[in-house]
């Protein structure tokens, strides 16, 4: 469990009410990981949503298959941003890996428990999915810029 007040400090959670913050805090843990830790692994079941508190995280895509680019950098996560958004989007599989580039501190929220809360409290569900959509759109913009730069 983490403090609801800790969650409230971050834009991803700021629009939630006290009861919603308390419910999420109950299913969340604060953790630290050393540099080069693989925090989530591509093509595995997405079990948690994470908020980066300190450090930096790279998103890496392999894609697999013949001719695939191995370990391509497809984004980065800065403090205050979330990763593991696939834990809230079917089919609940991570589409990239995340690696700590320095020691990191994160809050990890149990994905299945969060989905259950979102089913019970539809306002919470709407707010969380709106915030997830914004995070995904931001990553898409990053990818577009990278793709445009690669083609230039």
C-alpha positions in Angstrom: 0.0 0.0 0.0 1.1 3.5 -0.7 -0.2 6.8 0.6 -3.1 8.3 -1.3 -1.4 11.7 -0.9 1.6 10.4 -2.8 -0.6 9.4 -5.8 -2.4 12.8 -5.6 0.9 14.6 -6.4 1.0 13.2 -10.0 -1.1 14.5 -12.9 -2.2 10.9 -13.9 -4.1 10.6 -10.6 -4.8 14.2 -9.7 -8.4 14.2 -11.0 -9.5 11.3 -8.8 -11.5 11.8 -5.6 -10.3 10.8 -2.1 -12.2 7.4 -2.1 -10.8 6.5 -5.6 -7.2 7.5 -4.5 -7.6 5.4 -1.3 -8.8 2.4 -3.3 -5.9 2.6 -5.7 -3.4 3.2 -2.9 -4.6 -0.1 -1.3 -3.5 -2.1 -4.4 -0.3 -0.3 -5.1 3.3 -0.7 -3.9 6.3 1.5 -3.9 9.4 -0.3 -5.3 13.0 0.4 -6.3 15.0 -1.3 -9.0 18.7 -1.1 -9.9 20.0 0.2 -13.3 19.4 -2.1 -16.3 16.5 -4.0 -14.6 13.9 -5.1 -17.2 10.8 -3.8 -15.5 8.3 -5.2 -18.0 8.9 -7.7 -20.8 7.5 -7.5 -24.3 4.9 -10.2 -25.2 4.2 -11.2 -21.6 1.0 -10.8 -19.6 0.5 -7.2 -18.5 0.0 -7.4 -14.8 0.7 -3.9 -13.5 0.5 -0.3 -14.3 3.5 1.7 -13.0 4.2 5.3 -12.2 7.8 6.4 -12.4 8.7 8.4 -9.3 12.5 8.7 -9.8 14.9 7.8 -12.6 14.5 7.1 -16.3 13.1 4.2 -18.2 13.5 3.2 -21.9 10.8 1.5 -23.8 12.3 -1.1 -26.1 10.7 -3.1 -29.0 12.0 -6.3 -30.6 8.9 -7.4 -32.5 10.4 -10.8 -33.2 10.3 -12.6 -36.4 12.8 -12.6 -39.3 14.3 -9.3 -40.1 13.1 -7.7 -36.9 15.1 -4.8 -35.4 16.4 -6.0 -32.1 15.9 -3.8 -29.0 14.9 -0.7 -30.8 14.3 2.3 -28.6 10.7 3.3 -29.1 10.2 5.8 -26.2 11.2 6.8 -22.8 9.5 7.4 -19.5 10.3 10.4 -17.3 9.4 10.8 -13.6 5.7 11.4 -13.2 4.8 9.3 -16.3 3.2 5.9 -16.4 4.2 2.7 -18.2 2.5 -0.7 -18.3 -0.6 0.8 -19.8 -1.3 -2.5 -21.5 -2.4 -3.8 -18.1 -5.7 -1.8 -18.7 -6.1 -2.5 -22.4 -7.1 -5.9 -23.8 -5.5 -8.3 -24.6 -3.4 -7.3 -21.5 0.0 -8.1 -23.1 3.0 -5.8 -22.9 3.8 -4.5 -26.4 7.3 -3.4 -25.5 9.9 -4.0 -22.8 10.8 -1.3 -20.2 14.4 -1.1 -18.9 15.6 1.1 -16.1 18.5 3.3 -17.4 19.4 4.3 -13.9 18.2 3.2 -10.5 14.5 3.9 -10.3 11.7 4.2 -7.8 8.2 3.4 -9.0 4.7 2.8 -7.8 3.2 -0.4 -9.2 -0.5 -0.9 -9.2 -2.0 -4.4 -9.6 -3.6 -4.4 -13.1 -6.3 -6.9 -12.4 -7.4 -5.3 -9.2 -7.4 -1.9 -10.8 -9.6 -3.2 -13.7 -12.0 -4.6 -11.1 -12.2 -1.2 -9.3 -12.8 0.5 -12.7 -15.7 -1.9 -13.3 -17.3 -1.1 -10.0 -16.7 2.6 -10.2 -17.4 3.7 -13.7 -16.4 7.3 -13.1 -13.0 5.9 -12.0 -12.9 3.8 -15.1 -13.7 6.7 -17.4 -11.0 8.9 -15.7 -8.4 6.2 -15.8 -9.1 5.3 -19.5 -9.0 9.0 -20.4 -5.6 9.3 -18.8 -4.4 6.1 -20.4 -5.5 7.4 -23.8 -3.6 10.6 -23.2 -0.4 8.6 -22.3 -0.8 6.4 -25.4 -1.3 9.4 -27.6 1.8 11.0 -26.3 3.8 7.9 -27.1 2.3 7.8 -30.6 3.5 11.3 -31.1 7.0 10.4 -30.1 6.9 7.4 -32.4 5.8 9.6 -35.3 8.6 12.0 -34.7 11.1 9.2 -34.6 9.7 7.6 -37.8 9.8 10.9 -39.6 13.4 11.5 -38.5 14.4 8.0 -39.7 12.9 8.6 -43.1 14.6 12.0 -43.6 
